Every structure is written in C-alpha cells, then in structure tokens.
Amino acid sequence: MSAEGSHRTEGFPYALDNGAWSAYTHGRPFSETRFAALLTALGDRCDWAVLPDEVAGGARSLDLSLRWMRRVLDAAPMALLAVQDGMSVEDVRPWIGPRVGIFVGGSTPWKLKTMRQWCALAGDADAWSHVARVNSAVRIARCTEAGARSFDGTSASRYAVTLPGLDRARKQLSLLSPVVVSRCQECPAFPLANRDRAPK
C-alpha cells in the first residue's frame, strides 16, 4: 500500500510503501506528511514498511532513510531500507538485521546488476529482501535466482491478461536459487566436484 494511494487494506495482509517512487514518476516531491499518516494509521498491522528514500539518490537517500528508521521501527514490526544507485554493500551492512531488511529499488539497470548482492547481504544478516518493480516472468526468475523473499509489480493489476504467466513464473522453482543450491550441497548424492562449482 503506497502513501500516495488509497489507505485501505480490504482485509488483506499488506506492506507500507513510502510513496517516493510514485511521487518521483509524477514529478512531485516525497510527502513526509502522507507517509507519517499512513504509518500512524496502519503501521502496527503491516508486514513491513519501506523507509523513506530518494530514487537513485545514493548517500542522500541513505541519510534520509536513517533519519526515519527509529520512527518506522516504533510503528511497524519491520522496516526495509531502500537501496539506491550509488550505495554499496558496506554502506548498508551495519543497518541490516532481523528487523531491518532490504528493499531493492534504484534505476532498472542498477537494480538488475546488483540484485543478487543485496539479496545475499539480507540472507547473511537473517533479514528480509524485497525487489521492487518486477513486471515480467524474466524478472521474477531473476528474483528467485537472487534469493529474494518477495517482490512487487503493477503489471497484473493494470493488465489482467498478464496474470496467468506471472503466476506460473512465481511458482517456478529455479535450480539457481540459493535455497535450492544449499539444499543440493547438503545432499550426499550431490557430487563434491559440483559443490565447488555451485553458484555462491
């Protein structure tokens, strides 16, 4: 549920998006007031809330997220830090843990290039990882292979005809998924030579 949209849950489980991307695409500044109102009204029952960020804003985005972190964690069970172009794993690592996960944002080329490292960082820290703007079967497969715990996208809500294909992709298990690779490596039948070549 976006701070820029309707603040209704319709009885479904939900997460809170700060609305920065929607504001950015419409040429408006991020509304701290709308996000604060959403957080106050629905934060205690959400799965997680995305810390305020600046699209492709690097260090400025991280500073903004850190300024909001205590407030969001006081209102919601989990906060996700939106990683953006210009951020490095070392910039983000100190803040990630069971209550602070990673929301993979940023420009599309940067997101696709770095998705795997962010999901690996979250996995190492026992943290949640979520990838934004996933609107194709190919992107869903990439999320699975990276080890993302969840993803979002608007394709199915805008174009109902895409739903069956996206749902099939969501259910498709990837042999490159970190979960599958780790289970194979633990199996006695998995050859030792292959264990050394398995994706890290």
Secondary structure, 3 states (H helix, E strand, C coil): CECCCCCCCCCCCCCEECCHHHHHHCCCCCCHHHHHHHHHHHHHHCCCEECCCCCCCHHHHHHHHHHHHHHHHHHCCCEEEEECCCCCHHHHHHHCECCEEEEECCCHHHHHHHHHHHHHHHHHCCCCEEECCCCCHHHHHHHHHHCCCEECCCHHHHCHHHHHHHHHHHHCCCCCCHHHHHHHHHCCCCCHHHHHHCCC
